[in-house]
Amino acid sequence: MGVLSCMKYLMFIFNVLVFAGGTCLVGVGVWVAVDPAGFQDIVATRAVLSAGAWLLLAVGIALSLLGFLGCCGALRRSRPLLLLFFILVSLVFLMQLAGAVLFLVHWKQVQPERFLSELRRNYGGDEGAEVFSTAWNTLMVTFSCCGVLGPEDFGNGSRFQELHPGMPWPRACCARNGLLQAGELLGWEQCQDRSPGYIHEQGTQESPSLLSLPQGCFSTFGRTLQRYISLPGTCSLAVLGIEIFAMFFAFCLYYNFD
């Protein structure tokens, strides 16, 4: 009975934390959806902001529901609620596991050609109002990159060149002196001339020979992923471990409650 009581209260505390986290996400999602002006300079596009708000709301509601089911099931010794909690957590666990396996199997097989053809066919420029253009503008400014492979992606035959025949590439490819798209361009004319320091470049201070080479977003993502893969990997393993313990506690409580 002592072990069972300990598991019940551990289950309750864990789900209170899950419920609190979900409620916070719901609150942030509602805040972003209702008053996006304060986030506009950071996220840079209203379309991306709206999608993020709805994603936060969905994740927050799901976590709040799981936390509520777990708390009620543990405190009220309700076998149906514990069973429902176990099933939902199991589904989430299996989907995360399948997603992780698919990512590890296929991420090195992703090629830039498909992204390049989509960019040349659909990108409308800095003032493009559609989701595709605004998402790419946000991407290039946030990660300091230009196109899929480089500035040449916006050359002859692209939709961007048809809409803006006098521009070699969009202003989103140019360096800024402030926070994301809220910052002013360092120099548009120098950027058009590909002057070092005025167009998004690859390399670091440790590799100064690369600083004059404009960089594409595909290689930027690859380097960022390799550099920080341990952090999301560790977080994912921690989440999976917590879910395993939650399922184990729910299973034990379900079979020991009358």
N, C-alpha and C positions, 0 to 999 in steps of 0.2 A: 504493500500500500504506500510505503514511503517513496519508493521509486516512481510509482504511478502518479502520486501527488506532485512530485518534483517535475515530472515530464509534463503534467497538465499545466503547471504554472510557467514552465519554460516555453511551452507552446503558446500560452496566452501572451507572455511578454514579447516573444518574437512577432506575433501577429499584430500586437499593438504598435510596434515599430513599423511594420509593413503598412498598416492602416494610416499611421501618421505620415509616412513618406508619400503614400498615394494621395492623401489629402493635400499635402503641400504641392505636389505636381499639378493637381487639379486647380488649386488656387493660382499657381503661376500661369497655367494654360489659359485660364479665364482672364487673368490680368493682361496677358499678351494679346489675346483675341479682342478684348474690349478697348484697350488703350495701347495700340502698337507704336504710337509716336515716340515713346521713350526708348524703344528698342530699334528704331529705324536706322540709326547711324551705325549700330553694331551689326545687324543682320543684313542691312543694305537693300533688301527687296521685300516688298509687301507680300508677294506670293510665297516666298520662302518662309516669311514670318508667319503667315496664316497656316501653312502646312505644319510648321513646328508647333504652333499653338494647339492644333487639333491632335497632333501626335502626343503632346504632353497630356492633354485631356484624356485620350484613350488609355494611355499607360497608367495615369493616375487613377482613373475609375476602376481599371482592372485590378490594380494593387489594393485599392480600398476595399473592393469586393472580396478579394482573397483574405485580406486581414480581418474583415468583419466575419466571414465564415469561420475562419480559424479561431477567433476569439469566442464567438458564440458556441461553437462546437465543443471547445475545451471547457468553458465555464458551465454550460448547461448540460454537459455530458450527453450531447446529442449525436448519436451515431449517424443519422442521415446527413447532418451538416459536415461531420468529419469525413464521411465518404465523398461528399461533393467536393470538399476542399482537396482531398487526396487526388481525385480524378482531375481537377483543374490544374493543380500543381504538376501532376504527371504529364498532362498535355503540354504545358509550358516547357517542362524539362525536355520532353522528346523533340519539340520544335526547335529549341535552342541547340540541342545536341545534333540534330540533322543539319541545321544551318551551319554549325561549326565544321562538321565533316565536309559538307559541300564547299565551304569556303577554302578549307585546307587543300581539297582535291583540285579545285578549279581556278584558284586565284592567279597562279602562275601562267595559266593558259589564256588569260585575257590579253587581247591584242589591241593596239591603238587604232587600227584601220576603221573599225566600225564606228568608234567615237568620232574619228576625223570626218567620215562621210556625213554623219548626222550634223556635226558642227557646220560644215560647208553648206549643207542643204537648208538648215533651219535657223542659224544664228542671224539676228537682225541688227545687231549693233548696240551701242551704249544706251540708246533711247528705246530699244525694243521693249514693248509692254508685255509680250507673251512670256509665259513661265520659263520656256527654254532659254531665251535670251537673258532674262534677269538672273536665272540660276547660274548661267555661265559667267555673267559679269561679277556676281558675288564670289564665285569660285576663283576667278583670275585675280581679283583684288585681294581676297583673303589669303590665298596661298602664294601670291606674288609670282604668278606664272602667266603664260600667254598661249592660248590655243591648246590643241592636243599635243603637237610636236614642237610648235614654235610659231612666230609671227607669220611665217609663210602660209600657214593654214587659211589665212583670210585673203589670199591672193585671187588671181583671175579664176572665174568660174564659180566662185562662192556667192551665196546670197548676200553676204555682207558687202562684197565688192560691187554687186549690182545696185544695192541701195545707197552706197557711199563710195562712188567711183574715185573721189579725190583723196581718200584715206587709205593708207597701207594696212592699218590694223586699228582696232578700237582703242579708245582711251583707257579701257580697263587693263590694257597691257602695260600701261605706263606707271612709273613709280610715283608715290604720293608722299606728302610731308605730314600727314595726319592719320587719324584712325580710319582705316578702311575707306569706304566711298565718301565719308565725310571730309577726308583730307583733300587738299588741292593738289593738282598735278605739279610736279617739280618743273616741268617744261615740256609742252606738247611738241614744239618744233624740234627740240633736242631728241625727244622720244621718236619722232618720225625719222630722224637721222641715225637712230640706233646708237646714240651717244652713251657710253658707259655711265651707269648710275641713274639714267633716265628711263630705261626700259627694264622690265623684270628680268633679272639675270640669275644664272645658276652659279654655284660655287660659294665659297666662304672665305674668310680672311686667311684660313689655313691653306686654301688653294687659290691664290690670287690669279693664276693663269686662266681660270675658268670664269672670272667675273665678267668678261666682255661677251659671253655667249648667252643669248636669250634662251630661256628655258620654257619647255612645254609643260602643261599640267599633268600629262600622263607620267612623265619621269619624276615630277615633283611628288605626286601621290605615292609612287613606288618607293622613293627614298624615305618619305615620311612614314609609310607603313612599316618599312624595315627598321626604322629608328625607334618607333614607339610600339611595335607589335607586342612587346612584353607587358605593357600596361593593360591594354584591353584583354589580353590573354589571361593575365592574373586575375583581373576583375571577373571575367567570365567563369573561370574555374571556381572563384569564391562564391559566385551566385549559384553555380551548379551544386557546389557542396552544401550551401544553405538549403537549397531545394531538396536535396537528398535527405538531410536531417529533418526537414519539415514533413516530408512524406513518411519517414520512419516513425516520427512521433505520432502523426495522425493515424498511421496503421496500428501502432501499439495501443493507442487510446481507443480506437474503434473496437478492437477485439477484447479490451478489458472493461469497457463500460457496459453496463447492463442495458 
